Amino acid sequence: MSRELLRSDKLYKPRYRYTPCVKAGPFYFVSGMIGFDPANGQLVGGGPFCETRQILKLLQLALPDWGLTLEHLVQVRILTTHMDQFPEINRAWEEVFNTVDPPARTSVGVAALPAGAGVEMEFILYKE
């Protein structure tokens, strides 16, 4: 099996050494994303709803660069320091997945995330 490292100029520049998306066979693994604004490299304000909305916006901007759409999304892992505010995460989620069938999803409460983020999401997509 070959591995292809994919990038997108729509995303913020990684602060550490990692690849935003790795294609392995028909699977695409997107590294955990937090709600950075690519224009200034800062975390968006407004709490879990705004962070989740920004993450999903960034994903949708990058997908065409990788030849993908939301229909290729099969699994999402949501990490949050705000399980008590999970309805806000769901509200942003439902804005995106109101016309597209949603993928499988796992949600995990954590003590801390990079850069003081309250939400991080990683994605797995499949395209033959």
N, C-alpha and C positions, 0 to 999 in steps of 0.2 A: 504494500500500500504506500502510495506517495503522500506527501504532506506539502501543502502550499500555504505560504504566509500571505495574508491579505491585509491591506490597509485601506483607509478612506480619508480623503482630505476634508471630509465633512465633520470628522470627529476631532476632539481635542487631542493634542499631542500627548502621548504617554509620558508620565513623569518618571517612570522606571523602565527597565528593559523587559518588555513583553510585546507580544503581537496582538493587535486588536481582534483579529479573526484568523483561525486556522481551519483550512479545508483539509479533511482527511477522507478520501473516498467521496461518497455522496453526503457526508456530514460536514457541517460548518459549526465551529465552536467559537462563540463570541465571548471574549474576556469580560469579566465583571465591569459594568459601567456605572458611574455615579453621575449625578446631575450637574456636571460642569457646563458652563457656557463657553463654547469654543472661542468666542471673540475675546474674552478676557482671562480665560483659564480659571475662573472662580466658580465656586459652588453657587447655584441659583438659590435665592432666598425663598421663603414662603412655606417651608416645612415639607412633610412627606408628599402631599399632593403635587406641589410644584416640582419637587425633585423627580418623582415618578413620571410626571408629564414630560420633563426634559429628557430623561433617559429614553423614553419611548419615542420621542421626537428625533433624538439622535440616531436611534436604531433605524427608524424609517428613512432618515436621510442617507445612511450608509448602505442600506440593503441594495439599492440599485447599482452601486459601485461593485458589489459582489455578485451581481446577476440574480438577486433574490427578491422576494416579496414577503409580506407577512404570512401569506399562505404556506410558505415553506417552514414556518416556525413550528417546532414540535414540542419544545420544553423550555420553560423559564424558571429560574431559581431566583426568588426575591429574598434578599437579606435586609433586615431593618432593625434599627435601634428603637423603633416606635411601634411595637405590636399593639399598644393601646390605641394607636391612631390608624390602624389598618384600614378602616373604612375610607380614609382619605386616599390611601394607595389604591384601593379598589375603585374609587371614583375616577381617578386618572386612567386606570386600566380600562374601565368600561367606556371611556371616551374613544379609545382606540379599537376595542374589540366589540363594538356594537353592531358592525356590519360584516366583520370577519370572524370566522369560527376561532375561538381562543385555543391556544395550545395547552398542553398539560402544564401544571404549575406546582411548585413547592415554595412555601414561605417559611422562613426561619428567623427567629428573634436572636439578635446578637448584642453583645455589650458595646461594641465600637466598630466603626468602619473608617476607611481611609479618608483623609482630609476633613474629618468631622461630619461626613455625610450621614444622613439618616436612612438612606435607601441605596442599595446596590442591586443590580440585576445582571444575571448572566443568561445567555441564550444558546440553544442548540437548534439548528435548522437542518433540513434534509432536502436535497435536490438531486435527482438522478441525472 
